[in-house]
Amino acid sequence: MAAKYRVLVTDYAWPSLEPEKQVLKAIDAELVVSPDGQESSEALLANLATDVDAIMTNWAKVTRNVIQASPRCKIVAHYGVGVDNIDVATATERDIVVTNVPAYCVDEVSDHALSLLLVQARRVIVYDRAIREGRWDVKVGDPVRRIRGKKLGIIGLGRIGSCLAGKARALGLEILAYDPYLGDEKIKERGGTPVDFPTLLKESDFISIHAPLSKEIGTAGMFSADEFKSMKNSAYIVNTARGGIIDEKALYVALKEGEIAGAGLDVLPTEPVQADNPLLTLDNVILTPHASFWSEESVTNLQVQAVEEVLRALTGQRPASPINPEALKSGPNGSNVQCRC
């Protein structure tokens, strides 16, 4: 006997989908899993979406064509925070709610950002590489400067940025914050000194990015040649948000020419990193594989919270974290869900 609901999983990065299966068992829903994962083509996903009631996605692109191919779809649930891989506008046109999981990895990402900052500042990777090459020399890491009293500029003082601010203050860092969506008082409440973007660039010893990727709000290519020239040549930049916020070619030039001291990147515009990426030739770059969200605890939370949004949408309840609440005004695909924004 066919299941009552079908849920497409475009891709995932964890060992199993058992948490999703357990949650969906309560409403007689089965999973349809793309065989190609993150590399799934638009055509394949559109074909798989034709008879599903919900779509769950991690990194794969859920495009206009994929959404339009799914007449029964009520929800596109994202495994994560940013939804730049989903055509939210098309989903909204179709009264399909798009959800995310905004708080599952706050500690993990802020820890990761702080780790990238610390290993750069303390030159940990430089020392490790030197020792493996047979050099036991404390001076190989020069210049090494005291962290206490330095300024950390945070772009985006939301959940993760605020969490990082608290951890960084404990190390004696002064927090400068640029967030055009928060008033000065809110920024102060969250432990930051409000500054404009040019001031943050000019005064920060470290910069950590915690903003969404969006052309509409101006974060796509936010860091380019002019921005790197405005930074201290002793400054480090850390990005655990989205790769497209940084112009990668401009970053390479800035690092190569010594316009800034280094970069710690968990995200890149193209992932996985390509073998010919020039950043791989530089010693003042640390790269991790989009791993800042990862811990056993956070992944389990992510799976459960994402699939619970699907359960809510399919059973006529209001999702907890809608990205496009306007799609709920008449209910997803005509359901009786009411928006209580």
HELIX and SHEET records of a PDB file:
HELIX    1   1 GLU A   18  LYS A   25  1                                   8    
HELIX    2   2 GLY A   37  GLU A   39  5                                   3    
HELIX    3   3 GLU A   42  LEU A   48  1                                   7    
HELIX    4   4 ALA A   49  ASP A   51  5                                   3    
HELIX    5   5 ARG A   64  GLN A   68  1                                   5    
HELIX    6   6 VAL A   88  GLU A   93  1                                   6    
HELIX    7   7 VAL A  106  ALA A  121  1                                  16    
HELIX    8   8 VAL A  124  ARG A  132  1                                   9    
HELIX    9   9 VAL A  138  GLY A  141  5                                   4    
HELIX   10  10 ARG A  159  ALA A  170  1                                  12    
HELIX   11  11 ASP A  184  GLU A  189  1                                   6    
HELIX   12  12 PHE A  197  GLU A  203  1                                   7    
HELIX   13  13 ALA A  225  SER A  230  1                                   6    
HELIX   14  14 GLY A  243  ILE A  245  5                                   3    
HELIX   15  15 GLU A  248  LYS A  256  1                                   9    
HELIX   16  16 PRO A  278  THR A  281  5                                   4    
HELIX   17  17 GLU A  296  LEU A  314  1                                  19    
HELIX   18  18 PRO A  325  LEU A  328  5                                   4    
HELIX   19  19 PRO A  332  GLY A  334  5                                   3    
SHEET    1   A 5 ALA A  29  VAL A  33  0                                        
SHEET    2   A 5 TYR A   5  VAL A   9  1                                        
SHEET    3   A 5 ALA A  54  THR A  57  1                                        
SHEET    4   A 5 ILE A  75  HIS A  78  1                                        
SHEET    5   A 5 VAL A  97  THR A  99  1                                        
SHEET    1   B 7 THR A 193  PRO A 194  0                                        
SHEET    2   B 7 GLU A 174  TYR A 178  1                                        
SHEET    3   B 7 LYS A 151  ILE A 155  1                                        
SHEET    4   B 7 PHE A 206  ILE A 209  1                                        
SHEET    5   B 7 TYR A 236  ASN A 239  1                                        
SHEET    6   B 7 GLY A 262  LEU A 265  1                                        
SHEET    7   B 7 VAL A 285  LEU A 287  1                                        
END                                                                             
